[in-house]
Amino acid sequence: MANIKSAKKRILVNRTKAARNKSIKSSVKTACKKVTAAVEANDKAAANAALIAATSTIGKAASKGVYHKNTASRKVSRLAQAVNKMA
């Protein structure tokens, strides 16, 4: 256990940030699953709507530093590719 005041603060701050990152990652995974479910159900309209929402969620996560920009770009690209293959 930390004895120094700054080390104790770092522990608290890291817990807070980890909880925030976990929440954001969870919302990204949920958005991705919605797109995948719509693609599997062959529902083009729902897939497009879910893709727009997922793209926004992933972009916000990348801007907050939860995901690297290339990772976010790759996720968006794969989802878009899946939706476009439906046509």
Backbone atoms as SQL, in Angstrom:
CREATE TABLE atoms (id INTEGER PRIMARY KEY, chain TEXT, resi INTEGER, resn TEXT, atom TEXT, x REAL, y REAL, z REAL);
INSERT INTO atoms VALUES
  (1, 'A', 1, 'MET', 'N', 0.844, -1.189, 0.000),
  (2, 'A', 1, 'MET', 'CA', 0.000, 0.000, 0.000),
  (3, 'A', 1, 'MET', 'C', 0.883, 1.244, 0.000),
  (4, 'A', 2, 'ALA', 'N', 0.405, 2.251, -0.719),
  (5, 'A', 2, 'ALA', 'CA', 1.184, 3.486, -0.846),
  (6, 'A', 2, 'ALA', 'C', 1.208, 4.262, 0.468),
  (7, 'A', 3, 'ASN', 'N', 2.359, 4.865, 0.768),
  (8, 'A', 3, 'ASN', 'CA', 2.504, 5.700, 1.960),
  (9, 'A', 3, 'ASN', 'C', 2.528, 7.181, 1.609),
  (10, 'A', 4, 'ILE', 'N', 3.028, 7.498, 0.425),
  (11, 'A', 4, 'ILE', 'CA', 3.192, 8.885, 0.027),
  (12, 'A', 4, 'ILE', 'C', 1.855, 9.438, -0.483),
  (13, 'A', 5, 'LYS', 'N', 1.591, 10.689, -0.129),
  (14, 'A', 5, 'LYS', 'CA', 0.311, 11.308, -0.455),
  (15, 'A', 5, 'LYS', 'C', 0.037, 11.311, -1.961),
  (16, 'A', 6, 'SER', 'N', 1.030, 11.639, -2.753),
  (17, 'A', 6, 'SER', 'CA', 0.836, 11.694, -4.201),
  (18, 'A', 6, 'SER', 'C', 0.557, 10.302, -4.773),
  (19, 'A', 7, 'ALA', 'N', 1.187, 9.286, -4.198),
  (20, 'A', 7, 'ALA', 'CA', 0.949, 7.917, -4.654),
  (21, 'A', 7, 'ALA', 'C', -0.476, 7.477, -4.322),
  (22, 'A', 8, 'LYS', 'N', -0.963, 7.899, -3.155),
  (23, 'A', 8, 'LYS', 'CA', -2.344, 7.585, -2.773),
  (24, 'A', 8, 'LYS', 'C', -3.325, 8.250, -3.738),
  (25, 'A', 9, 'LYS', 'N', -3.019, 9.493, -4.098),
  (26, 'A', 9, 'LYS', 'CA', -3.883, 10.208, -5.028),
  (27, 'A', 9, 'LYS', 'C', -3.874, 9.526, -6.396),
  (28, 'A', 10, 'ARG', 'N', -2.704, 9.088, -6.834),
  (29, 'A', 10, 'ARG', 'CA', -2.609, 8.403, -8.131),
  (30, 'A', 10, 'ARG', 'C', -3.496, 7.165, -8.146),
  (31, 'A', 11, 'ILE', 'N', -3.514, 6.420, -7.036),
  (32, 'A', 11, 'ILE', 'CA', -4.355, 5.223, -6.952),
  (33, 'A', 11, 'ILE', 'C', -5.821, 5.594, -7.140),
  (34, 'A', 12, 'LEU', 'N', -6.257, 6.655, -6.476),
  (35, 'A', 12, 'LEU', 'CA', -7.647, 7.088, -6.590),
  (36, 'A', 12, 'LEU', 'C', -7.980, 7.555, -8.009),
  (37, 'A', 13, 'VAL', 'N', -7.079, 8.342, -8.579),
  (38, 'A', 13, 'VAL', 'CA', -7.314, 8.865, -9.923),
  (39, 'A', 13, 'VAL', 'C', -7.339, 7.722, -10.941),
  (40, 'A', 14, 'ASN', 'N', -6.435, 6.764, -10.775),
  (41, 'A', 14, 'ASN', 'CA', -6.391, 5.633, -11.707),
  (42, 'A', 14, 'ASN', 'C', -7.659, 4.798, -11.632),
  (43, 'A', 15, 'ARG', 'N', -8.195, 4.627, -10.417),
  (44, 'A', 15, 'ARG', 'CA', -9.459, 3.890, -10.275),
  (45, 'A', 15, 'ARG', 'C', -10.579, 4.609, -11.006),
  (46, 'A', 16, 'THR', 'N', -10.639, 5.916, -10.845),
  (47, 'A', 16, 'THR', 'CA', -11.679, 6.711, -11.498),
  (48, 'A', 16, 'THR', 'C', -11.578, 6.604, -13.010),
  (49, 'A', 17, 'LYS', 'N', -10.360, 6.752, -13.522),
  (50, 'A', 17, 'LYS', 'CA', -10.161, 6.691, -14.972),
  (51, 'A', 17, 'LYS', 'C', -10.448, 5.294, -15.512),
  (52, 'A', 18, 'ALA', 'N', -10.081, 4.260, -14.760),
  (53, 'A', 18, 'ALA', 'CA', -10.332, 2.887, -15.200),
  (54, 'A', 18, 'ALA', 'C', -11.833, 2.629, -15.293),
  (55, 'A', 19, 'ALA', 'N', -12.588, 3.149, -14.329),
  (56, 'A', 19, 'ALA', 'CA', -14.042, 2.973, -14.345),
  (57, 'A', 19, 'ALA', 'C', -14.652, 3.684, -15.550),
  (58, 'A', 20, 'ARG', 'N', -14.148, 4.890, -15.839),
  (59, 'A', 20, 'ARG', 'CA', -14.645, 5.650, -16.983),
  (60, 'A', 20, 'ARG', 'C', -14.328, 4.939, -18.288),
  (61, 'A', 21, 'ASN', 'N', -13.092, 4.451, -18.411),
  (62, 'A', 21, 'ASN', 'CA', -12.691, 3.738, -19.626),
  (63, 'A', 21, 'ASN', 'C', -13.518, 2.474, -19.818),
  (64, 'A', 22, 'LYS', 'N', -13.773, 1.767, -18.720),
  (65, 'A', 22, 'LYS', 'CA', -14.552, 0.528, -18.787),
  (66, 'A', 22, 'LYS', 'C', -15.956, 0.817, -19.288),
  (67, 'A', 23, 'SER', 'N', -16.551, 1.889, -18.790),
  (68, 'A', 23, 'SER', 'CA', -17.895, 2.278, -19.204),
  (69, 'A', 23, 'SER', 'C', -17.940, 2.628, -20.687),
  (70, 'A', 24, 'ILE', 'N', -16.963, 3.387, -21.136),
  (71, 'A', 24, 'ILE', 'CA', -16.921, 3.798, -22.542),
  (72, 'A', 24, 'ILE', 'C', -16.694, 2.591, -23.448),
  (73, 'A', 25, 'LYS', 'N', -15.780, 1.701, -23.066),
  (74, 'A', 25, 'LYS', 'CA', -15.521, 0.498, -23.873),
  (75, 'A', 25, 'LYS', 'C', -16.768, -0.375, -23.954),
  (76, 'A', 26, 'SER', 'N', -17.496, -0.461, -22.848),
  (77, 'A', 26, 'SER', 'CA', -18.721, -1.244, -22.823),
  (78, 'A', 26, 'SER', 'C', -19.755, -0.681, -23.784),
  (79, 'A', 27, 'SER', 'N', -19.895, 0.641, -23.811),
  (80, 'A', 27, 'SER', 'CA', -20.863, 1.257, -24.714),
  (81, 'A', 27, 'SER', 'C', -20.466, 1.054, -26.178),
  (82, 'A', 28, 'VAL', 'N', -19.163, 1.058, -26.451),
  (83, 'A', 28, 'VAL', 'CA', -18.692, 0.799, -27.818),
  (84, 'A', 28, 'VAL', 'C', -19.017, -0.637, -28.224),
  (85, 'A', 29, 'LYS', 'N', -18.772, -1.583, -27.329),
  (86, 'A', 29, 'LYS', 'CA', -19.066, -2.986, -27.631),
  (87, 'A', 29, 'LYS', 'C', -20.552, -3.187, -27.887),
  (88, 'A', 30, 'THR', 'N', -21.395, -2.538, -27.088),
  (89, 'A', 30, 'THR', 'CA', -22.842, -2.647, -27.259),
  (90, 'A', 30, 'THR', 'C', -23.261, -2.098, -28.613),
  (91, 'A', 31, 'ALA', 'N', -22.713, -0.948, -28.995),
  (92, 'A', 31, 'ALA', 'CA', -23.043, -0.340, -30.286),
  (93, 'A', 31, 'ALA', 'C', -22.624, -1.259, -31.436),
  (94, 'A', 32, 'CYS', 'N', -21.453, -1.874, -31.311),
  (95, 'A', 32, 'CYS', 'CA', -20.972, -2.793, -32.348),
  (96, 'A', 32, 'CYS', 'C', -21.869, -4.026, -32.457),
  (97, 'A', 33, 'LYS', 'N', -22.318, -4.528, -31.309),
  (98, 'A', 33, 'LYS', 'CA', -23.197, -5.699, -31.310),
  (99, 'A', 33, 'LYS', 'C', -24.534, -5.391, -31.973),
  (100, 'A', 34, 'LYS', 'N', -25.026, -4.159, -31.795),
  (101, 'A', 34, 'LYS', 'CA', -26.288, -3.772, -32.428),
  (102, 'A', 34, 'LYS', 'C', -26.155, -3.773, -33.945),
  (103, 'A', 35, 'VAL', 'N', -25.030, -3.290, -34.436),
  (104, 'A', 35, 'VAL', 'CA', -24.792, -3.295, -35.885),
  (105, 'A', 35, 'VAL', 'C', -24.713, -4.731, -36.382),
  (106, 'A', 36, 'THR', 'N', -23.958, -5.556, -35.690),
  (107, 'A', 36, 'THR', 'CA', -23.792, -6.957, -36.092),
  (108, 'A', 36, 'THR', 'C', -25.124, -7.694, -36.100),
  (109, 'A', 37, 'ALA', 'N', -25.945, -7.445, -35.070),
  (110, 'A', 37, 'ALA', 'CA', -27.253, -8.103, -34.982),
  (111, 'A', 37, 'ALA', 'C', -28.151, -7.682, -36.145),
  (112, 'A', 38, 'ALA', 'N', -28.112, -6.406, -36.506),
  (113, 'A', 38, 'ALA', 'CA', -28.930, -5.918, -37.618),
  (114, 'A', 38, 'ALA', 'C', -28.453, -6.509, -38.944),
  (115, 'A', 39, 'VAL', 'N', -27.143, -6.646, -39.094),
  (116, 'A', 39, 'VAL', 'CA', -26.592, -7.243, -40.322),
  (117, 'A', 39, 'VAL', 'C', -27.014, -8.707, -40.432),
  (118, 'A', 40, 'GLU', 'N', -26.932, -9.429, -39.318),
  (119, 'A', 40, 'GLU', 'CA', -27.311, -10.848, -39.333),
  (120, 'A', 40, 'GLU', 'C', -28.798, -11.027, -39.593),
  (121, 'A', 41, 'ALA', 'N', -29.608, -10.046, -39.174),
  (122, 'A', 41, 'ALA', 'CA', -31.051, -10.118, -39.397),
  (123, 'A', 41, 'ALA', 'C', -31.438, -9.602, -40.788),
  (124, 'A', 42, 'ASN', 'N', -30.447, -9.167, -41.577),
  (125, 'A', 42, 'ASN', 'CA', -30.665, -8.612, -42.923),
  (126, 'A', 42, 'ASN', 'C', -31.619, -7.426, -42.907),
  (127, 'A', 43, 'ASP', 'N', -31.513, -6.590, -41.879),
  (128, 'A', 43, 'ASP', 'CA', -32.336, -5.384, -41.766),
  (129, 'A', 43, 'ASP', 'C', -31.473, -4.187, -42.142),
  (130, 'A', 44, 'LYS', 'N', -31.552, -3.787, -43.405),
  (131, 'A', 44, 'LYS', 'CA', -30.661, -2.740, -43.937),
  (132, 'A', 44, 'LYS', 'C', -30.869, -1.399, -43.237),
  (133, 'A', 45, 'ALA', 'N', -32.110, -1.028, -42.992),
  (134, 'A', 45, 'ALA', 'CA', -32.398, 0.269, -42.376),
  (135, 'A', 45, 'ALA', 'C', -31.863, 0.319, -40.944),
  (136, 'A', 46, 'ALA', 'N', -32.124, -0.740, -40.204),
  (137, 'A', 46, 'ALA', 'CA', -31.649, -0.795, -38.814),
  (138, 'A', 46, 'ALA', 'C', -30.125, -0.832, -38.769),
  (139, 'A', 47, 'ALA', 'N', -29.521, -1.543, -39.716),
  (140, 'A', 47, 'ALA', 'CA', -28.062, -1.638, -39.761),
  (141, 'A', 47, 'ALA', 'C', -27.436, -0.266, -40.024),
  (142, 'A', 48, 'ASN', 'N', -28.032, 0.497, -40.939),
  (143, 'A', 48, 'ASN', 'CA', -27.504, 1.838, -41.234),
  (144, 'A', 48, 'ASN', 'C', -27.647, 2.763, -40.037),
  (145, 'A', 49, 'ALA', 'N', -28.794, 2.696, -39.380),
  (146, 'A', 49, 'ALA', 'CA', -29.016, 3.542, -38.199),
  (147, 'A', 49, 'ALA', 'C', -28.045, 3.171, -37.083),
  (148, 'A', 50, 'ALA', 'N', -27.864, 1.871, -36.883),
  (149, 'A', 50, 'ALA', 'CA', -26.953, 1.402, -35.838),
  (150, 'A', 50, 'ALA', 'C', -25.512, 1.755, -36.179),
  (151, 'A', 51, 'LEU', 'N', -25.175, 1.716, -37.468),
  (152, 'A', 51, 'LEU', 'CA', -23.815, 2.063, -37.900),
  (153, 'A', 51, 'LEU', 'C', -23.505, 3.531, -37.611),
  (154, 'A', 52, 'ILE', 'N', -24.458, 4.399, -37.863),
  (155, 'A', 52, 'ILE', 'CA', -24.252, 5.822, -37.589),
  (156, 'A', 52, 'ILE', 'C', -24.034, 6.049, -36.097),
  (157, 'A', 53, 'ALA', 'N', -24.863, 5.401, -35.277),
  (158, 'A', 53, 'ALA', 'CA', -24.731, 5.536, -33.821),
  (159, 'A', 53, 'ALA', 'C', -23.398, 4.961, -33.340),
  (160, 'A', 54, 'ALA', 'N', -23.006, 3.805, -33.878),
  (161, 'A', 54, 'ALA', 'CA', -21.760, 3.159, -33.475),
  (162, 'A', 54, 'ALA', 'C', -20.549, 3.997, -33.880),
  (163, 'A', 55, 'THR', 'N', -20.592, 4.578, -35.073),
  (164, 'A', 55, 'THR', 'CA', -19.497, 5.424, -35.542),
  (165, 'A', 55, 'THR', 'C', -19.295, 6.611, -34.611),
  (166, 'A', 56, 'SER', 'N', -20.412, 7.202, -34.200),
  (167, 'A', 56, 'SER', 'CA', -20.351, 8.336, -33.276),
  (168, 'A', 56, 'SER', 'C', -19.756, 7.919, -31.937),
  (169, 'A', 57, 'THR', 'N', -20.220, 6.790, -31.419),
  (170, 'A', 57, 'THR', 'CA', -19.735, 6.294, -30.127),
  (171, 'A', 57, 'THR', 'C', -18.245, 5.980, -30.182),
  (172, 'A', 58, 'ILE', 'N', -17.811, 5.332, -31.246),
  (173, 'A', 58, 'ILE', 'CA', -16.395, 4.969, -31.398),
  (174, 'A', 58, 'ILE', 'C', -15.541, 6.230, -31.542),
  (175, 'A', 59, 'GLY', 'N', -16.028, 7.201, -32.292),
  (176, 'A', 59, 'GLY', 'CA', -15.299, 8.454, -32.467),
  (177, 'A', 59, 'GLY', 'C', -15.116, 9.194, -31.157),
  (178, 'A', 60, 'LYS', 'N', -16.159, 9.207, -30.338),
  (179, 'A', 60, 'LYS', 'CA', -16.065, 9.861, -29.030),
  (180, 'A', 60, 'LYS', 'C', -15.058, 9.138, -28.136),
  (181, 'A', 61, 'ALA', 'N', -15.075, 7.803, -28.194),
  (182, 'A', 61, 'ALA', 'CA', -14.127, 7.025, -27.386),
  (183, 'A', 61, 'ALA', 'C', -12.692, 7.319, -27.808),
  (184, 'A', 62, 'ALA', 'N', -12.472, 7.458, -29.115),
  (185, 'A', 62, 'ALA', 'CA', -11.129, 7.760, -29.610),
  (186, 'A', 62, 'ALA', 'C', -10.697, 9.153, -29.194),
  (187, 'A', 63, 'SER', 'N', -11.629, 10.103, -29.216),
  (188, 'A', 63, 'SER', 'CA', -11.270, 11.477, -28.853),
  (189, 'A', 63, 'SER', 'C', -10.959, 11.596, -27.364),
  (190, 'A', 64, 'LYS', 'N', -11.551, 10.729, -26.555),
  (191, 'A', 64, 'LYS', 'CA', -11.277, 10.728, -25.117),
  (192, 'A', 64, 'LYS', 'C', -9.993, 9.974, -24.777),
  (193, 'A', 65, 'GLY', 'N', -9.428, 9.286, -25.778),
  (194, 'A', 65, 'GLY', 'CA', -8.187, 8.564, -25.538),
  (195, 'A', 65, 'GLY', 'C', -8.380, 7.142, -25.051),
  (196, 'A', 66, 'VAL', 'N', -9.617, 6.662, -25.096),
  (197, 'A', 66, 'VAL', 'CA', -9.880, 5.292, -24.653),
  (198, 'A', 66, 'VAL', 'C', -9.359, 4.303, -25.692),
  (199, 'A', 67, 'TYR', 'N', -9.562, 4.643, -26.972),
  (200, 'A', 67, 'TYR', 'CA', -9.037, 3.839, -28.068),
  (201, 'A', 67, 'TYR', 'C', -8.053, 4.692, -28.870),
  (202, 'A', 68, 'HIS', 'N', -7.034, 4.051, -29.422),
  (203, 'A', 68, 'HIS', 'CA', -6.128, 4.726, -30.349),
  (204, 'A', 68, 'HIS', 'C', -6.910, 5.040, -31.617),
  (205, 'A', 69, 'LYS', 'N', -6.542, 6.116, -32.300),
  (206, 'A', 69, 'LYS', 'CA', -7.322, 6.536, -33.472),
  (207, 'A', 69, 'LYS', 'C', -7.339, 5.476, -34.564),
  (208, 'A', 70, 'ASN', 'N', -6.261, 4.735, -34.722),
  (209, 'A', 70, 'ASN', 'CA', -6.232, 3.684, -35.746),
  (210, 'A', 70, 'ASN', 'C', -7.143, 2.521, -35.366),
  (211, 'A', 71, 'THR', 'N', -7.207, 2.211, -34.095),
  (212, 'A', 71, 'THR', 'CA', -8.104, 1.154, -33.623),
  (213, 'A', 71, 'THR', 'C', -9.543, 1.556, -33.877),
  (214, 'A', 72, 'ALA', 'N', -9.867, 2.792, -33.566),
  (215, 'A', 72, 'ALA', 'CA', -11.222, 3.289, -33.786),
  (216, 'A', 72, 'ALA', 'C', -11.559, 3.261, -35.277),
  (217, 'A', 73, 'SER', 'N', -10.622, 3.683, -36.084),
  (218, 'A', 73, 'SER', 'CA', -10.826, 3.693, -37.531),
  (219, 'A', 73, 'SER', 'C', -11.049, 2.277, -38.055),
  (220, 'A', 74, 'ARG', 'N', -10.281, 1.335, -37.549),
  (221, 'A', 74, 'ARG', 'CA', -10.419, -0.061, -37.977),
  (222, 'A', 74, 'ARG', 'C', -11.795, -0.617, -37.604),
  (223, 'A', 75, 'LYS', 'N', -12.250, -0.305, -36.389),
  (224, 'A', 75, 'LYS', 'CA', -13.565, -0.777, -35.945),
  (225, 'A', 75, 'LYS', 'C', -14.673, -0.223, -36.837),
  (226, 'A', 76, 'VAL', 'N', -14.600, 1.084, -37.121),
  (227, 'A', 76, 'VAL', 'CA', -15.610, 1.714, -37.970),
  (228, 'A', 76, 'VAL', 'C', -15.580, 1.102, -39.366),
  (229, 'A', 77, 'SER', 'N', -14.389, 0.906, -39.891),
  (230, 'A', 77, 'SER', 'CA', -14.227, 0.356, -41.229),
  (231, 'A', 77, 'SER', 'C', -14.838, -1.043, -41.336),
  (232, 'A', 78, 'ARG', 'N', -14.586, -1.872, -40.343),
  (233, 'A', 78, 'ARG', 'CA', -15.103, -3.243, -40.378),
  (234, 'A', 78, 'ARG', 'C', -16.626, -3.268, -40.277),
  (235, 'A', 79, 'LEU', 'N', -17.166, -2.392, -39.442),
  (236, 'A', 79, 'LEU', 'CA', -18.627, -2.328, -39.327),
  (237, 'A', 79, 'LEU', 'C', -19.247, -1.836, -40.633),
  (238, 'A', 80, 'ALA', 'N', -18.660, -0.790, -41.221),
  (239, 'A', 80, 'ALA', 'CA', -19.172, -0.247, -42.475),
  (240, 'A', 80, 'ALA', 'C', -19.088, -1.281, -43.587),
  (241, 'A', 81, 'GLN', 'N', -18.005, -2.019, -43.609),
  (242, 'A', 81, 'GLN', 'CA', -17.821, -3.064, -44.616),
  (243, 'A', 81, 'GLN', 'C', -18.906, -4.139, -44.490),
  (244, 'A', 82, 'ALA', 'N', -19.216, -4.508, -43.248),
  (245, 'A', 82, 'ALA', 'CA', -20.261, -5.516, -43.017),
  (246, 'A', 82, 'ALA', 'C', -21.626, -5.021, -43.492),
  (247, 'A', 83, 'VAL', 'N', -21.914, -3.740, -43.222),
  (248, 'A', 83, 'VAL', 'CA', -23.193, -3.175, -43.632),
  (249, 'A', 83, 'VAL', 'C', -23.255, -3.063, -45.164),
  (250, 'A', 84, 'ASN', 'N', -22.163, -2.655, -45.777),
  (251, 'A', 84, 'ASN', 'CA', -22.150, -2.486, -47.235),
  (252, 'A', 84, 'ASN', 'C', -22.244, -3.814, -47.976),
  (253, 'A', 85, 'LYS', 'N', -21.788, -4.893, -47.373),
  (254, 'A', 85, 'LYS', 'CA', -21.872, -6.201, -48.024),
  (255, 'A', 85, 'LYS', 'C', -23.311, -6.693, -48.115),
  (256, 'A', 86, 'MET', 'N', -24.203, -6.117, -47.301),
  (257, 'A', 86, 'MET', 'CA', -25.600, -6.527, -47.326),
  (258, 'A', 86, 'MET', 'C', -26.278, -6.167, -48.649),
  (259, 'A', 87, 'ALA', 'N', -25.851, -5.080, -49.259),
  (260, 'A', 87, 'ALA', 'CA', -26.536, -4.542, -50.454),
  (261, 'A', 87, 'ALA', 'C', -26.447, -5.461, -51.655);
